[in-house]
């Protein structure tokens, strides 16, 4: 198996659907039978709890410090093809503890060596900041996926994130690419949402995914049950949107590699055929 494609899901602005995107794209990739690893690199640990993390003696920070390999931290999830590297409370001190370490920006890159050949996709849920943890993710990643909430201040945050990406590309990771920008928490009844979307698409063109992620009650409820939206309510508007986003991502990867898109397994088909997928109802209200 070739080395995994590593995607950092990042935005230094909080509350933009970053963790929701990381968890649910990872789940959709797994539903399409791509071996996928989700790394929780956010001290808040929301991606871990969103997948029903069990207590474990080691977390991602143990691997960053070299106390164990990243492979030793990997946990299984309710989806056969999805694994998790959880965050722990010790990650809060990483910004201070790593500051004097040698090659502090490459700790995650070095840790990934023990697992990179085991997966097709590795997604990294970054902290809502541009500190040392996010720099580690960008240094280790092949590309960056940016969730962008449709509001005015989000555009200012995007500019700063792209500036940081350019700095990382210039000094640490020249191969780092922009995977794309995904519009989140979209409410097309709102004039501002439409205006922000028009401005982002005009400026970034094809680098903005066609799929929009709507505001959706079921998406908000799923993490409290320790489930990705596919396992909580596969018929919800949020689940449909993330399935479409993942299919768009897979199609783009297949085309870039010269692979026929017809040979790609459709996430929606794979997900809906699994008897293990649990549905929490059919509510398609928006928040």
N, C-alpha and C positions, 0 to 999 in steps of 0.2 A: 504494500500500500504506500503511495507517495505521501510525503509530509503534509500535514493538515494545512488548510487555509486558515490563518489566524485573523480574526476580525475584532477590533476594539470598538465597543459601543460606548461612545463618549459624548458628553456635553457638560461643561463646567457649571451650567445653570441647573439648579435642582428643580424637580417637579415637572419635567418635560416628557416623562414617559420612557426614560432611559432604561431603567431596570425592567419595566414591563416589556419593552422591545427586546432586550437581551434574553429574557426568560422565554418569551413566546416565539421568537425566531428560532431559538435553540430547540424548543419543543417541536416546532413545525419541521425543522431539518431532521430531527430524530423520527418524526412520524413518516417522513419520506425515506426512512431507512438509511440515512447518513449517520455514521457514527460521530456523535457530537459531544464535545466537552464544554461546559459552561464554567468559567472561573469567576468567582465573586471577589472582585478586588475593591469593593466599596466597604469601608469600615462599618457602615450601617447594617450590612449583612442582609439586605432585603431580598436579593436574588436567592440566597440560601433558604430563607424562611418561605419564600414563594414556591419552593419545590419541596417543602416539608422536611427540611434538614433534620437529621437525627444527631444526638450529641456524639461528638467524636473527639479524641484527645489531640488531634492535629488539624490545623487549618492552613490556609494558603500562606500565612506569614511564617509558619514553621519551615515551609519549603523555600521561601525567599531568604531566610537566614541560613539555609543549608543544614537545618537540624534533621531533615528527612527529605526524601525525594518527593516531587510533585505526585508521582504515581502512587505513593503511599497515602496521599490525602484524598484520592478520588473516591467518591461515593456513588452508588447506584441511585436511580430515581424510579418513579412509577412508569417511565417510558423506557423500553428495552434498550434503545439506541442512544439514550441521553445519560451522561454522567455529570457529576458536579464536584468542583473543588470549592468547599465552603469558606466563607470568611469567619473570623472569630474576633472577640473583643480586643485581642492583642494588636489587631491591625490599626487601631486608633493611634498608637504610638509610632507607627512606621515613619511618618514624616520626620520625626526627631531622631529616631534610632538609626535610620539609614543614611542620615546626612553626611556622616564621616566615613561611610563604608567605601571600600574600593569598588569601582564599577557599579556604583549604586543605581545607575539608570538601567543596568542590564541584569539585575537580579532575576526578574521574571523570565527574560530571554534564556538565561542559563538554566533555570528550573524547568523550563518547557522541554528541554532536551530529553527528559525521561519519558515523555508522553506524546511528542509531536508526531511520531510515526504510527500511533494507535488510532488516530481519528481522522476523519475527513474535514471536519470543521471544529475550530476552537473559538468560542466567543468569550470575550472578556468584558464583564460589566464593570465599568470604571467608576471611580468616586466622582461626585459632583464638584470637582476642583481641577486645577491644572498643576497639582503638586507632584511629588516624586512618584506616587503610585500610578497616576495617569501617565507620566512620562515613561515609566516602566512598561506600561501597556502599549503605548505608541511605539516604543523602541522594539518591542517583541512582535508587533503585528505586521501583517501584510497590508492591511487596509483599515480604514476607520469608517464606521457607520454612525451617522449623526442624527439622532432624533431631534426634531425641531418643532416646538409648540407654536401654533399659529397665533403669536402675539408680538407686539412691537419690540419689546425688550429682548426677545429671543434673537432677533437679528443682530443686535449688538454683541450678544454672547457668542454667536456663530462667528463673527469676524475675529474675535479674540482667540477662539478655538482654532480657526484656520491659520492664524498667525503662529500659534504654538506648533501646529502640525508642520508648517514650513521650517521652523527652527529645528524640530526633530529630524526632519528630512535632510536638512543641511548638515547636521552634526552627528546624528546617531543612527539614522535609518533611512538611507537614500531611496530605498524601494517602497517606502510607505505611500500608499495610494488612498484616494478618497473613494470608498466603496459606494457612498451615496448619502443623500439626505432624505430622511423619511419624515413626512409631516404627521404630527401626532395631535391628539385631542382636538380634532377638526370638527367644527360645527358650521356647516355651510349656510346656516340661517343667520350667522353672524357676519356682518359686513367686514369687520377687521380680519376674520379668518380668510375671507376671500381675497382681501387686499394683500395680506402677508403672503399667501400662496402665490398670487400673481407676481409679486416682486421677487420671491425666491426662485420661481421657475424662469422668470425673465433673466435673472442674473446667472443662475447655475445650469439652466437648460436640462440636458439629459442626465445630469448628475443627481437630479431629484427623482425619486421613485414615483411612478404613476400612482401607485397604491397610497391611499390616505388611511390613517388610523383614526376612527371616529371616537368621540367621547361615548363611553358605553358603561352602563352600570355593571354588567357582568364582568368586564375587565377589571373593574375596581374591586369587585367582591372576591375574585378567584384567589388572590394571594392570601387572604385570611383563612382559606381552606387548605393552604399548602399545595395548590394545584395550578399548573398553567391553564390558560383558557381552553385549550383543546380537551382537557380532562374535566373541566368544570362545566362548560357549556359550549359544545362544538358548533351549535346552531346559532350562536349569538353573532351580532354584527362584528364584534371585536375579533372573534375567532376567524370568521370569514376573511376579515381584512389581513390578519397576520398570515393566514394560509396563502393569500394572494401575494403579499409582500415577499414571502419566502419563495414562491414559485417564480416571481420576477427576478429575485436574486439568483436562483439556480439557473434560470434561462440565460441571464447575463454571463454567468461563469461558464456555462456550456459553450456559448457563442465565442467567448474569448479564448477558449481552448480548442475551438474548431470541432466541437462535438455536436451531433445532431440533437436538437431539443426534443425530438420525439423519443430519444432513448432515456430521457430523464423521467424519473418516477414522480408523478404529480403528488405533492404533499396532501392535497385534499382527498384524493382517492385512497392513498395509503392510510390516512388518519381515520376516515369514515369507515373503513373496512375492519378496523381492529375492535374486537369484542371487549377489550380491556378499557376502552375509552369510556369514561363516565360522564354523563351529561347532567347538568344541574337544572335543566328546564329549557325554556324556549323564549325567555324574556329578551326582547331586542330594544328596550327603552334606551334612550341616551341620558347621560347625566346632565 
